[in-house]
Each structure stands twice: as C-alpha cells, then as structure tokens.
C-alpha cells in the first residue's frame, strides 16, 4: 500500500478508536441514564484494523474488528442467539458492576448477573447507540472525511500516482 494510503488508513483507525474512548454514548434505562465510552475491556478497541485500497474508479475503505463490534455499533435484534456468558462476565468485571437480587436486594454473583443480562439481551435486544446512522463507524467516517489531513493524503497520493503514470508513458 502506498505511504499516503497507509497514513490515511492509520488516521481513520485513530479516529475510530478515539470515538470508542469518548464518553458520548448513551446507556441506561428509563430511570437511570448516562453517557459512557465503549472501552471497558479494550478488546474491540484493540481489534480495529483499517485498510484503504484504490481500485478502478473508486477507493475502498475496509474496517475490520472483532465480531461483536457490529452489535456495539448498530445494536442487536431481539430473539437472536444468546451472547456468550464468559464475554458478559468479563464485561461486568471490567465495568466493576454489581448485580442485586430483585426480591432480597442482596448482591448476586457475576455469573448470575451475566445470565440475567444475557436473557434480557435475547428478550429485548440492544438498541442502537445514537441516532440512525450515527454509530461509532458512521461518526468516524464523517470525521475522516472532514479531516484536513485526509485532503493532504489525497493530494499527495494523486500527485505520486500521476508522476508514476507519466514516468511509464515517457519511459516507453
């Protein structure tokens, strides 16, 4: 990959990771809401990879991440298969959450808490964060397109590409 495209891909990765760390994401329910980040365990944050590839007539931007990143970005429909229990336990521990028994008010184990969360996700799904089309990926794309550094990467790439094409023409 050309240096300019690699720099643009790295810029995009940085923007996505910054948005994951930002305390701008809604959480909670009717009586308890707030704003938080998407980096409790840093598994999603560390899995982000970006690649920019020019093809004939267009440029393709690829984003890869661990599987559950799409649910963090777009939410999850109700009734789908259960979330893995070990992942929820890891998340509960990272967020330092404690569950309580609804009837007695006593604390429950992380495993019991995770089972409750898991059941709730299956029953109700996970609502998308933000508004339609405003997950962390869409937000990051908009920020990338507005970034002045990207303009310079594009200019540099175009200049180097044109120079290479002219060299091919005149060296024949």
BELRA-V302052 format. One record per backbone hydrogen bond with DSSP energy under -1.0 kcal/mol. CO is the residue of the C=O (numbers start at 0). NH is the residue of the N-H. Records with the same first field share a line. If there is no record, write none. Layout:
CO=NH  NH
This chain:
1=5
2=6
3=7
4=8
5=9
6=10
7=11
8=12
9=13
10=14
11=15
12=16
13=17
14=18
15=19
16=20
17=21
19=37
21=23
24=35
26=33
28=31
31=28
33=26
35=24
41=45
42=46
48=63
50=61
52=59
54=57
57=54
59=52
61=50
63=48
65=68
66=69
67=71
68=72
69=73
70=74
75=125
83=87
84=88
85=89
86=90
87=91
88=92
89=93
90=94
91=96
98=107
100=104
105=100
108=112
109=113
110=114
111=115
112=116
113=117
114=118
115=119
116=120
117=121
118=122
119=123
120=124
121=78
125=75
130=133
134=138
135=139
136=140
137=141
138=142
139=143
140=144
141=145
143=146
146=150
147=151
148=152
149=153
150=154
151=155
152=156
153=157
154=158
155=159
156=160
157=161
158=162
159=163
160=164
161=165
162=166
163=167
164=168
165=169
166=170
